[in-house]
Amino acid sequence: MLLKPKGPFNLAHTIGSGQAFRWQPHDGWYYGVVVGDVWKVRQAGREIELHSALQPDTEAAALARSYFRLDDDLAGIYRHIGEDRRVAGAVRRFRGMRLVRQEPWECLVTFVISAYSNIPRITRHVERICELWGDPVSLDGHHRHTFPSPSRLAEVGEPEFRDIGLGYRAPFLARLAPSLLKWDLELADLRSAPYPEAKAELLKLDGVGEKVADCVLLFSLDKLEAFPVDVHIRHELLEWYFPGDKRTDRQLRLWAAEHFGPLAGYAQQYLFHGRRLEGQAAHSRPAKLRGK
């Protein structure tokens, strides 16, 4: 089936910008696992071609419109965040990149294990977690696994998480699901809560700090004002907005909230994607060129 976004859409930048970690390219398509279903998607001009393993077309289309935020007024978002010159440059480079609206539990786990890691490593870890503790699902011979539930991961111990290479992140993940169950927190319900209240609820959970909470709020819980500050964003802001100055992560978040306003999260994602790609380009150049 074909889906028509409202405004521009760029599938490659959306999927490859470090928001979600269950997508794999294959033969011109992207295969992903979304809410227990395998999708294959590709860009078809200004539209998206989508096939689902389990869902009728109408249900898959509705979920895809939500997941890829195809009804966001991207032109209006650009007018707002594009008032900032640095963001405007990123918008020109990555026009059509959208935030995604993930299942909150999966989003929470992936960002808890993302600390001081990179996208390929996070992707491998997430896939291994699904292979070991999820259920099999397939489409067109592409075999994947669903994301395990909190109750399933609550049964897994720290040594098992260490065995798959999570290292010092293993104890955080081992405590996360029991913490969620202890607080009896329905993550999806936080979509209707104000940003400060939703963030406070997430910060109750073991292993969840400010950055992880803001990632979950932005990439799954509709809090577009959330502005996660990681190493890429910290360097970006200090270099371009506060050269020679020192700011804490909290100060940077407060500045971004005032500077970018209610769409700070969209500005963050464009800045993050640009900064990360610039870092990759710098590391791929020969040493002499990097030193110039």
C-alpha positions as CSV (number, residue, x, y, z in Angstrom):
1,M,0.0,0.0,0.0
2,L,1.1,3.6,-0.5
3,L,0.9,6.3,2.2
4,K,1.1,10.0,1.4
5,P,2.7,12.2,4.1
6,K,1.6,15.7,4.9
7,G,4.5,17.6,3.5
8,P,8.0,16.3,2.7
9,F,9.2,13.0,4.0
10,N,12.7,11.4,3.9
11,L,12.6,7.8,5.0
12,A,16.4,7.2,5.0
13,H,17.1,10.2,7.3
14,T,14.1,9.4,9.6
15,I,15.1,5.7,10.1
16,G,18.9,6.4,10.2
17,S,18.9,9.4,12.6
18,G,19.4,7.5,15.9
19,Q,15.8,7.5,17.1
20,A,14.9,3.8,16.6
21,F,17.1,0.7,16.3
22,R,15.0,-2.1,14.8
23,W,15.4,-1.2,11.1
24,Q,17.5,-3.2,8.6
25,P,18.1,-2.3,5.0
26,H,17.8,-5.1,2.5
27,D,17.5,-5.0,-1.3
28,G,16.1,-1.5,-1.5
29,W,13.7,-1.9,1.4
30,Y,13.9,-1.2,5.1
31,Y,12.6,-4.1,7.3
32,G,11.5,-3.2,10.8
33,V,9.6,-4.6,13.8
34,V,6.9,-2.3,15.0
35,V,4.6,-3.2,17.9
36,G,5.0,-7.0,17.2
37,D,4.7,-6.8,13.5
38,V,7.3,-6.9,10.7
39,W,7.1,-4.1,8.2
40,K,9.0,-3.5,5.0
41,V,9.0,0.0,3.7
42,R,10.6,2.1,1.0
43,Q,10.4,5.6,-0.4
44,A,8.2,5.8,-3.5
45,G,8.7,9.3,-4.7
46,R,6.8,11.5,-2.3
47,E,5.0,8.5,-0.8
48,I,5.8,5.5,1.3
49,E,5.3,1.9,0.2
50,L,4.4,-0.3,3.1
51,H,3.8,-4.1,3.6
52,S,2.9,-5.7,6.9
53,A,3.3,-9.3,8.0
54,L,0.3,-9.4,10.3
55,Q,-2.1,-6.5,10.0
56,P,-4.8,-5.6,7.5
57,D,-3.9,-2.7,5.3
58,T,-6.2,-0.3,7.0
59,E,-4.8,-1.0,10.5
60,A,-1.2,-1.0,9.3
61,A,-1.7,2.3,7.4
62,A,-3.1,3.9,10.6
63,L,-0.2,2.7,12.7
64,A,2.3,3.7,10.1
65,R,0.9,7.2,9.9
66,S,1.2,7.5,13.7
67,Y,4.7,5.8,13.9
68,F,6.2,8.1,11.2
69,R,4.2,11.1,12.3
70,L,3.0,11.6,8.7
71,D,0.4,14.1,9.8
72,D,2.8,16.5,11.4
73,D,2.7,19.9,9.8
74,L,6.4,19.8,8.8
75,A,6.2,23.0,6.9
76,G,4.9,24.8,10.0
77,I,7.5,23.1,12.1
78,Y,10.2,24.3,9.7
79,R,9.0,27.9,9.9
80,H,9.3,27.8,13.6
81,I,12.6,26.0,14.2
82,G,14.1,27.5,11.0
83,E,14.3,30.9,12.6
84,D,17.5,29.6,14.0
85,R,20.2,29.8,11.4
86,R,22.1,26.7,12.4
87,V,18.9,24.6,12.5
88,A,17.8,26.1,9.2
89,G,21.0,24.7,7.6
90,A,20.3,21.3,9.0
91,V,16.7,21.4,7.7
92,R,18.0,22.1,4.2
93,R,20.4,19.1,4.5
94,F,17.8,16.7,5.9
95,R,14.6,18.0,4.6
96,G,11.8,15.5,5.2
97,M,13.3,13.9,8.3
98,R,10.6,13.3,10.9
99,L,10.5,12.3,14.5
100,V,9.0,8.8,15.1
101,R,6.4,7.7,17.6
102,Q,7.6,4.4,19.0
103,E,6.2,2.0,21.5
104,P,7.3,3.5,24.9
105,W,8.7,0.4,26.6
106,E,10.9,-0.5,23.6
107,C,12.0,3.1,23.4
108,L,12.8,3.2,27.1
109,V,14.9,0.0,27.0
110,T,16.9,1.1,23.9
111,F,17.9,4.4,25.4
112,V,18.8,2.9,28.8
113,I,21.4,0.7,27.0
114,S,22.5,3.5,24.7
115,A,24.8,5.3,27.2
116,Y,28.3,5.9,25.7
117,S,27.5,3.7,22.8
118,N,26.9,4.1,19.1
119,I,24.0,3.3,16.7
120,P,25.5,0.1,15.3
121,R,26.3,-1.3,18.7
122,I,22.9,-0.3,20.2
123,T,21.2,-1.9,17.2
124,R,23.1,-5.2,17.7
125,H,22.3,-5.2,21.5
126,V,18.6,-4.5,20.9
127,E,18.4,-7.2,18.2
128,R,20.1,-9.8,20.5
129,I,17.7,-9.0,23.3
130,C,14.8,-9.6,21.0
131,E,16.3,-12.8,19.6
132,L,16.7,-14.3,23.1
133,W,13.6,-13.1,24.8
134,G,11.1,-12.1,22.1
135,D,8.8,-14.2,19.9
136,P,9.6,-15.0,16.2
137,V,7.8,-13.1,13.4
138,S,8.6,-13.0,9.7
139,L,7.8,-11.4,6.4
140,D,8.9,-12.5,2.9
141,G,11.6,-14.8,4.4
142,H,12.9,-12.0,6.6
143,H,12.9,-13.5,10.1
144,R,12.9,-11.3,13.2
145,H,11.6,-11.3,16.8
146,T,9.2,-9.1,18.7
147,F,10.4,-6.9,21.6
148,P,10.0,-8.7,24.9
149,S,7.5,-7.3,27.4
150,P,8.5,-5.9,30.8
151,S,7.3,-9.0,32.6
152,R,9.5,-11.1,30.4
153,L,12.6,-9.0,30.8
154,A,12.0,-8.8,34.6
155,E,12.8,-12.5,34.6
156,V,16.3,-11.9,33.1
157,G,19.2,-11.4,35.4
158,E,22.2,-9.1,35.2
159,P,24.6,-12.0,34.3
160,E,22.5,-12.8,31.2
161,F,22.6,-9.2,30.1
162,R,26.4,-9.1,30.6
163,D,26.7,-12.3,28.5
164,I,25.3,-10.4,25.4
165,G,27.9,-7.6,25.8
166,L,26.0,-4.9,27.7
167,G,28.8,-4.5,30.2
168,Y,28.2,-1.8,32.9
169,R,24.8,-1.2,31.3
170,A,23.6,-4.7,32.4
171,P,22.7,-3.8,36.0
172,F,20.7,-0.8,34.8
173,L,18.7,-3.0,32.4
174,A,18.3,-5.7,35.0
175,R,16.6,-3.3,37.4
176,L,14.5,-1.4,34.8
177,A,11.6,-3.9,34.3
178,P,11.2,-4.7,38.0
179,S,11.2,-1.0,38.7
180,L,8.5,-0.4,36.1
181,L,6.4,-3.2,37.5
182,K,6.9,-2.0,41.1
183,W,5.7,1.5,40.3
184,D,2.8,0.0,38.2
185,L,3.5,2.7,35.6
186,E,1.6,2.5,32.3
187,L,4.0,4.4,30.0
188,A,1.5,5.1,27.2
189,D,-0.7,7.0,29.7
190,L,2.1,9.6,30.0
191,R,1.2,10.9,26.6
192,S,-1.7,12.7,28.1
193,A,0.3,14.1,31.0
194,P,2.1,17.5,31.0
195,Y,5.8,17.3,30.1
196,P,7.1,18.0,33.7
197,E,4.8,15.4,35.2
198,A,5.6,12.8,32.6
199,K,9.3,13.3,33.1
200,A,9.0,13.1,36.9
201,E,7.3,9.7,36.5
202,L,10.1,8.4,34.2
203,L,12.8,9.6,36.6
204,K,11.4,7.4,39.3
205,L,12.6,4.3,37.4
206,D,15.9,2.7,38.1
207,G,18.5,3.5,35.5
208,V,16.6,6.5,34.0
209,G,18.3,9.9,34.0
210,E,17.5,13.2,32.4
211,K,18.7,12.3,28.9
212,V,17.0,8.9,28.8
213,A,13.8,10.4,30.1
214,D,13.8,13.2,27.5
215,C,14.5,10.7,24.7
216,V,11.5,8.6,25.7
217,L,9.3,11.6,26.0
218,L,10.4,12.9,22.6
219,F,10.5,9.7,20.6
220,S,7.5,7.9,22.0
221,L,5.3,10.1,24.3
222,D,4.5,13.2,22.1
223,K,6.5,15.7,24.2
224,L,8.0,17.8,21.4
225,E,9.4,20.2,23.9
226,A,11.7,17.6,25.2
227,F,15.4,18.3,24.4
228,P,17.7,15.4,25.1
229,V,21.3,16.5,25.8
230,D,24.0,13.9,24.9
231,V,27.6,14.3,23.9
232,H,26.7,15.3,20.3
233,I,24.3,18.0,21.4
234,R,26.5,19.2,24.1
235,H,29.3,19.8,21.7
236,E,27.0,21.3,19.1
237,L,25.5,23.8,21.5
238,L,28.8,24.8,23.2
239,E,30.5,25.2,19.8
240,W,27.8,27.2,18.0
241,Y,25.9,29.0,20.7
242,F,28.3,29.3,23.6
243,P,31.9,29.3,22.2
244,G,34.4,29.5,25.0
245,D,31.7,29.2,27.6
246,K,30.9,26.3,30.0
247,R,27.3,25.2,30.6
248,T,25.9,22.2,32.4
249,D,23.5,19.9,30.7
250,R,20.6,21.3,32.8
251,Q,21.6,24.9,31.7
252,L,21.6,23.7,28.1
253,R,18.2,22.2,28.4
254,L,16.7,25.3,29.9
255,W,18.3,27.5,27.2
256,A,16.9,25.2,24.5
257,A,13.4,25.3,26.0
258,E,13.5,29.1,25.9
259,H,15.3,29.4,22.5
260,F,13.4,26.8,20.5
261,G,10.1,26.7,22.4
262,P,7.5,23.9,22.1
263,L,9.2,22.3,19.1
264,A,12.6,22.1,20.7
265,G,12.7,18.3,20.2
266,Y,12.5,18.7,16.4
267,A,15.3,21.2,16.5
268,Q,17.3,18.8,18.6
269,Q,17.0,16.0,16.2
270,Y,18.1,18.0,13.2
271,L,21.1,19.3,15.2
272,F,21.9,15.9,16.5
273,H,21.8,14.2,13.1
274,G,24.0,16.8,11.5
275,R,26.5,16.7,14.3
276,R,26.7,12.9,14.3
277,L,27.2,12.7,10.5
278,E,29.9,15.4,10.7
279,G,31.7,13.3,13.3
280,Q,31.5,10.2,11.1
281,A,32.9,12.2,8.2
282,A,35.8,13.5,10.3
283,H,36.7,10.0,11.5
284,S,36.6,8.6,8.0
285,R,39.2,11.1,6.7
286,P,42.9,10.3,6.7
287,A,44.7,11.5,9.8
288,K,46.6,14.3,8.0
289,L,43.3,15.7,6.6
290,R,41.7,15.5,10.0
291,G,44.5,17.5,11.5
292,K,44.2,20.4,9.1
